[in-house]
């Protein structure tokens, strides 16, 4: 065994002083200037985290601690306090697993390094990150008697690196279903703790995702399922803060407040600190005695008010895709998935509209999705309005040989076309996403390479859980050596199919051009969600309803949707764009120069 690891292993089996993690944090943790509240850590500020942290203490009888949470509740900060406690008070081998290696790099820079640098008790034990000490890198921090190994759930090599006593599984619902073909990453990581069975500590934290597919919810269900009860300041009744208890006068979500179900007493936002300070965790299940489970919604957060949460609910409640995000991140609850039900084509075709030669007045941004086939290129152009209300502006099939330049010149002409707006100006296509994962990849790369300035992006779709619609940054690991954006197609399809069910105009609704034919709608609705089980774990994927069925209309819609998110990642504010268009003076509508109409739809 490597001497450093041998020493860490030996120190890991020695008894430690029985100081709780929360006490360590109050004594030693310093939040860096970049934090929302820089300075000394105070557990009293988030009293609901005390029990979570203390369950991770070496003197605690629990081996596993599960936190199913909403956003802005401090779950990851509690984990950072635990890591600091390990480094100074209970050294041993620890592992932090995040959804991907890219996220590990960012987390180390944004959170781990500032944790160490801002806290003197840790700074003296870990080498400076810019030193030549190999024990301090993006993926490893060494300290006397131990080390912190950081890896991504997408790296099987990292997950099987060494036995660990302490395991921090962060945002587990974002993990891929399989790590390099070697199995479930959570199972692989937990196997690393087997040497320390009875003395290990495993902290699993995440916002949940889809019901039946959420790792954190499954772990919580196998725990003692604790909820944080707060007292009514009027009658003393103890109860959790739930969404059902948040009320407001009609049309006044800015006056949201908490109502006691026992006596009807009202509690306002400024009273939240008193409620939290007097709260306590109460278990609702027996559990196995070794797993402590905690549920915490954003309704408890100091950094989000009930009025803000209620206002956001008002904005997203009619858009299933955005409502799911709200349920996951604000309530800390899983979403009951309905996207797997098939969407029939005929009702969508019956909803076609005729908005004339000009664009609909509410459209502010145009994006395109492009799919390359063996004998053609298919293009879909979407118009976007407030809160991602969408209009199918054009769909066309360009026949020809994609291995030669002529067809690509035709595509270039399509993407350079502009469309007349009722406000008196022309709208161009702001961005396009071209799939390079199928036919004629080299030609697609070359086409995108010379048009990056026009935001003509090379993309590759990837299915599976935890893959965002648009990546934080592109990869250049491709034969063309160009920026390649990996698009989470499952996430987009979930959103699209949920929105196809919306029948009224508004946030997320989809409008269809009158000239679209039946084949378009068959392709748009050609897929469904299928769940299969691998090693006992449900794996969810999008599959064709029937073998060989064409789905180019769906694919190009997905790519155009992804292109919008590419613009958003660059700073585009869609609703601000809508306001800008609405504020421009109207002028007589004219036919835009260079507009190309699809003859096959006439």
Rosetta blueprint (number, residue, H / E / L):
1 X L
2 X L
3 X H
4 X H
5 X H
6 X H
7 X H
8 X H
9 X H
10 X H
11 X H
12 X H
13 X L
14 X L
15 X L
16 X L
17 X L
18 X L
19 X L
20 X L
21 X H
22 X H
23 X H
24 X H
25 X H
26 X H
27 X H
28 X H
29 X L
30 X E
31 X E
32 X L
33 X L
34 X L
35 X L
36 X L
37 X L
38 X L
39 X E
40 X E
41 X L
42 X L
43 X H
44 X H
45 X H
46 X H
47 X L
48 X L
49 X H
50 X H
51 X H
52 X H
53 X H
54 X H
55 X H
56 X L
57 X L
58 X L
59 X L
60 X L
61 X L
62 X L
63 X L
64 X E
65 X E
66 X E
67 X E
68 X E
69 X E
70 X L
71 X L
72 X L
73 X L
74 X L
75 X H
76 X H
77 X H
78 X H
79 X H
80 X H
81 X H
82 X H
83 X H
84 X H
85 X H
86 X H
87 X H
88 X H
89 X H
90 X L
91 X L
92 X L
93 X E
94 X E
95 X E
96 X E
97 X E
98 X E
99 X L
100 X L
101 X H
102 X H
103 X H
104 X H
105 X H
106 X H
107 X H
108 X H
109 X H
110 X H
111 X H
112 X H
113 X H
114 X H
115 X H
116 X H
117 X H
118 X H
119 X L
120 X H
121 X H
122 X H
123 X H
124 X L
125 X L
126 X L
127 X L
128 X L
129 X L
130 X L
131 X L
132 X L
133 X L
134 X L
135 X L
136 X E
137 X L
138 X L
139 X L
140 X E
141 X E
142 X E
143 X E
144 X L
145 X L
146 X E
147 X E
148 X E
149 X E
150 X E
151 X E
152 X E
153 X L
154 X L
155 X L
156 X H
157 X H
158 X H
159 X H
160 X L
161 X L
162 X L
163 X L
164 X L
165 X L
166 X E
167 X E
168 X E
169 X E
170 X E
171 X L
172 X H
173 X H
174 X H
175 X L
176 X L
177 X L
178 X L
179 X L
180 X L
181 X L
182 X L
183 X L
184 X L
185 X H
186 X H
187 X H
188 X H
189 X H
190 X H
191 X H
192 X L
193 X L
194 X H
195 X H
196 X H
197 X L
198 X L
199 X L
200 X L
201 X E
202 X E
203 X E
204 X E
205 X E
206 X E
207 X L
208 X L
209 X L
210 X E
211 X L
212 X L
213 X L
214 X L
215 X H
216 X H
217 X H
218 X H
219 X H
220 X H
221 X H
222 X L
223 X L
224 X L
225 X L
226 X E
227 X E
228 X E
229 X E
230 X E
231 X E
232 X L
233 X L
234 X L
235 X L
236 X L
237 X L
238 X E
239 X E
240 X E
241 X L
242 X L
243 X H
244 X H
245 X H
246 X E
247 X E
248 X L
249 X L
250 X L
251 X L
252 X L
253 X H
254 X H
255 X H
256 X L
257 X E
258 X E
259 X E
260 X L
261 X L
262 X L
263 X L
264 X L
265 X L
266 X E
267 X E
268 X L
269 X H
270 X H
271 X H
272 X H
273 X H
274 X H
275 X H
276 X H
277 X H
278 X L
279 X L
280 X E
281 X E
282 X E
283 X E
284 X L
285 X L
286 X L
287 X L
288 X L
289 X L
290 X L
291 X E
292 X E
293 X E
294 X E
295 X E
296 X E
297 X L
298 X H
299 X H
300 X H
301 X L
302 X L
303 X L
304 X L
305 X L
306 X H
307 X H
308 X H
309 X H
310 X H
311 X H
312 X H
313 X H
314 X H
315 X H
316 X H
317 X L
318 X L
319 X L
320 X H
321 X H
322 X H
323 X H
324 X H
325 X H
326 X H
327 X H
328 X H
329 X H
330 X H
331 X H
332 X L
333 X L
334 X L
335 X E
336 X L
337 X L
338 X L
339 X L
340 X L
341 X L
342 X L
343 X L
344 X L
345 X H
346 X H
347 X H
348 X H
349 X H
350 X L
351 X L
352 X E
353 X E
354 X L
355 X L
356 X L
357 X L
358 X L
359 X E
360 X L
361 X L
362 X L
363 X L
364 X L
365 X E
366 X E
367 X E
368 X E
369 X E
370 X E
371 X E
372 X E
373 X L
374 X L
375 X L
376 X E
377 X E
378 X E
379 X E
380 X E
381 X E
382 X E
383 X E
384 X E
385 X L
386 X H
387 X H
388 X H
389 X L
390 X E
391 X E
392 X E
393 X E
394 X E
395 X E
396 X E
397 X E
398 X E
399 X E
400 X L
401 X L
402 X L
403 X L
404 X L
405 X H
406 X H
407 X H
408 X H
409 X H
410 X H
411 X H
412 X H
413 X H
414 X H
415 X H
416 X H
417 X L
418 X E
419 X E
420 X E
421 X E
422 X L
423 X L
424 X L
425 X L
426 X E
427 X E
428 X E
429 X E
430 X E
431 X E
432 X E
433 X E
434 X E
435 X E
436 X L
437 X L
438 X L
439 X L
440 X L
441 X H
442 X H
443 X H
444 X H
445 X H
446 X H
447 X H
448 X H
449 X H
450 X L
451 X L
452 X H
453 X H
454 X H
455 X L
456 X E
457 X E
458 X E
459 X E
460 X E
461 X E
462 X E
463 X L
464 X L
465 X L
466 X L
467 X L
468 X L
469 X L
470 X L
471 X L
472 X L
473 X L
474 X L
475 X E
476 X L
477 X L
478 X L
479 X L
480 X L
481 X L
482 X L
483 X L
484 X E
485 X E
486 X E
487 X E
488 X E
489 X H
490 X H
491 X H
492 X H
493 X H
494 X H
495 X H
496 X H
497 X H
498 X H
499 X H
500 X H
501 X L
502 X L
503 X L
504 X L
505 X L
506 X L
507 X L
508 X L
509 X L
510 X E
511 X E
512 X E
513 X E
514 X L
515 X L
516 X L
517 X L
518 X H
519 X H
520 X H
521 X H
522 X H
523 X H
524 X H
525 X L
526 X L
527 X E
528 X E
529 X E
530 X E
531 X E
532 X E
533 X E
534 X E
535 X L
536 X L
537 X E
538 X E
539 X E
540 X E
541 X E
542 X E
543 X E
544 X E
545 X L
546 X L
547 X L
548 X L
549 X L
550 X L
551 X L
552 X H
553 X H
554 X H
555 X H
556 X H
557 X H
558 X H
559 X H
560 X H
561 X H
562 X H
563 X H
564 X H
565 X H
566 X H
567 X H
568 X H
569 X H
570 X L
571 X L
572 X L
573 X L
574 X H
575 X H
576 X H
577 X H
578 X H
579 X H
580 X H
581 X H
582 X H
583 X L
584 X L
585 X L
586 X L
587 X L
588 X L
589 X L
590 X L
591 X L
592 X L
593 X L
594 X L
595 X L
596 X L
597 X L
598 X L
599 X H
600 X H
601 X H
602 X L
